Amino acid sequence: MPMIRLTVPAGALTEQGRGSVQKDLAAVLLRWEGAPDTAFFRAQAWSYLVELPEGAQRTAEDNAPRFLVEVTVPQGALSERRKAGLVEEATKTVLAAAGLAADEAPRVWVLIHEQPDGAWGAGGSVIRHADLVALAQQGRNDA
């Protein structure tokens, strides 16, 4: 199942963006992963917002906020095309949540972590990519 974590300096998001960015990023991830839009899959798309205390994030150049989006998915869940789309849309989502223009995109990094098959567990059981594909197919057939 997908997981997405956004790490930002405290105060870097707009009030509206802070309230919606987690749900928005989870929806972006599910869309690019190709999961059906069902309550089950939405409930499995975990989204974390980590706000760093003031002064905890810097570059050698300046103190402008930077944004780190970390995505964890089963290996094989995202093709190269889907990875590219996910990176582009996640970047736009973060920029919007921070009230920043598109030319600020280099301040957003997206890292995709793929978990090898059999290295993901939930509910006390190992979850395999094939199991998720079967669940997604069933979800599409039930819709």
C-alpha positions as CSV (number, residue, x, y, z in Angstrom):
1,M,0.0,0.0,0.0
2,P,1.3,3.5,-0.7
3,M,2.5,5.9,1.9
4,I,3.5,9.5,1.4
5,R,5.3,11.8,3.8
6,L,5.8,15.6,3.4
7,T,8.5,17.2,5.5
8,V,8.4,21.0,5.7
9,P,9.7,23.8,7.9
10,A,7.0,25.0,10.3
11,G,5.0,27.8,8.8
12,A,5.9,27.1,5.2
13,L,2.4,26.1,4.2
14,T,-0.6,28.3,3.9
15,E,-3.4,27.7,6.4
16,Q,-5.6,26.2,3.6
17,G,-2.7,24.2,2.2
18,R,-1.8,22.8,5.6
19,G,-5.4,21.6,6.0
20,S,-5.6,19.9,2.6
21,V,-2.1,18.8,1.5
22,Q,-2.1,15.4,3.1
23,K,-5.4,14.3,1.5
24,D,-4.4,15.9,-1.8
25,L,-1.0,14.1,-1.9
26,A,-2.6,10.8,-1.0
27,A,-5.0,11.2,-3.9
28,V,-2.2,12.1,-6.3
29,L,-0.3,9.0,-5.2
30,L,-3.3,6.7,-5.6
31,R,-4.1,8.1,-9.0
32,W,-0.5,7.6,-10.3
33,E,-0.3,4.2,-8.8
34,G,-3.5,3.3,-10.7
35,A,-5.5,2.2,-7.6
36,P,-9.3,2.3,-7.9
37,D,-11.0,5.2,-6.1
38,T,-12.6,3.2,-3.4
39,A,-12.9,3.6,0.4
40,F,-10.6,0.6,1.0
41,F,-7.8,2.0,-1.1
42,R,-8.2,5.6,0.2
43,A,-8.0,4.2,3.7
44,Q,-4.7,2.4,2.9
45,A,-3.0,5.5,1.4
46,W,-1.3,6.9,4.5
47,S,-0.1,10.5,4.4
48,Y,2.1,12.1,7.0
49,L,2.9,15.8,7.5
50,V,6.2,16.4,9.3
51,E,6.8,20.0,10.3
52,L,10.3,20.8,11.4
53,P,10.9,23.4,14.1
54,E,12.2,26.8,13.1
55,G,15.8,26.7,12.1
56,A,15.9,22.9,11.5
57,Q,16.2,23.1,7.7
58,R,18.8,25.2,5.9
59,T,20.9,25.2,2.7
60,A,24.4,26.5,2.3
61,E,22.9,29.4,0.3
62,D,19.7,30.6,2.1
63,N,17.0,29.9,4.6
64,A,14.1,29.7,2.1
65,P,11.9,26.7,2.9
66,R,12.5,23.4,1.1
67,F,10.0,20.6,0.8
68,L,10.7,16.9,0.9
69,V,8.1,14.4,-0.4
70,E,8.9,10.8,0.3
71,V,6.8,8.2,-1.4
72,T,6.9,4.5,-0.4
73,V,5.3,2.0,-2.8
74,P,5.7,-1.7,-3.6
75,Q,8.4,-2.4,-6.1
76,G,6.8,-2.6,-9.6
77,A,3.8,-0.4,-8.7
78,L,5.0,2.6,-10.7
79,S,6.2,2.5,-14.3
80,E,8.7,5.2,-15.3
81,R,5.8,7.2,-16.9
82,R,3.9,6.9,-13.6
83,K,6.9,8.0,-11.6
84,A,7.4,11.0,-13.7
85,G,3.7,12.0,-13.5
86,L,3.7,11.4,-9.7
87,V,6.8,13.7,-9.3
88,E,5.3,16.4,-11.4
89,E,1.9,16.4,-9.8
90,A,3.2,16.0,-6.2
91,T,5.5,19.0,-6.8
92,K,2.6,21.1,-8.1
93,T,0.5,20.1,-5.1
94,V,3.2,21.1,-2.6
95,L,3.8,24.4,-4.4
96,A,0.0,25.2,-4.2
97,A,-0.1,24.3,-0.5
98,A,2.7,26.6,0.2
99,G,1.3,29.4,-2.0
100,L,4.4,29.3,-4.3
101,A,4.7,29.8,-8.0
102,A,5.8,27.1,-10.5
103,D,9.3,28.7,-10.8
104,E,9.9,27.6,-7.2
105,A,9.7,23.9,-8.2
106,P,13.4,23.2,-7.5
107,R,12.6,23.8,-3.8
108,V,10.5,20.6,-3.9
109,W,12.2,17.2,-3.9
110,V,10.3,14.0,-4.4
111,L,12.0,10.7,-3.5
112,I,10.4,7.4,-4.4
113,H,11.2,4.4,-2.2
114,E,10.2,1.1,-3.7
115,Q,9.9,-1.8,-1.2
116,P,11.0,-5.2,-2.6
117,D,8.2,-7.8,-2.8
118,G,7.7,-9.5,0.5
119,A,9.2,-6.6,2.5
120,W,5.9,-4.9,3.3
121,G,3.5,-6.1,6.0
122,A,0.1,-5.0,7.2
123,G,-2.4,-6.5,9.6
124,G,0.2,-9.0,10.7
125,S,0.7,-10.5,7.3
126,V,3.2,-10.0,4.4
127,I,1.5,-8.1,1.6
128,R,2.8,-8.9,-1.9
129,H,2.4,-6.7,-5.0
130,A,0.3,-9.4,-6.8
131,D,-2.1,-9.3,-3.8
132,L,-2.6,-5.6,-4.3
133,V,-3.0,-5.9,-8.0
134,A,-5.7,-8.5,-7.4
135,L,-7.5,-6.3,-4.9
136,A,-7.3,-3.3,-7.3
137,Q,-8.8,-5.4,-10.1
138,Q,-11.6,-6.6,-7.8
139,G,-12.2,-2.9,-6.8
140,R,-12.5,-1.9,-10.5
141,N,-14.9,-4.7,-11.2
142,D,-17.1,-3.8,-8.1
143,A,-17.3,-0.2,-9.2
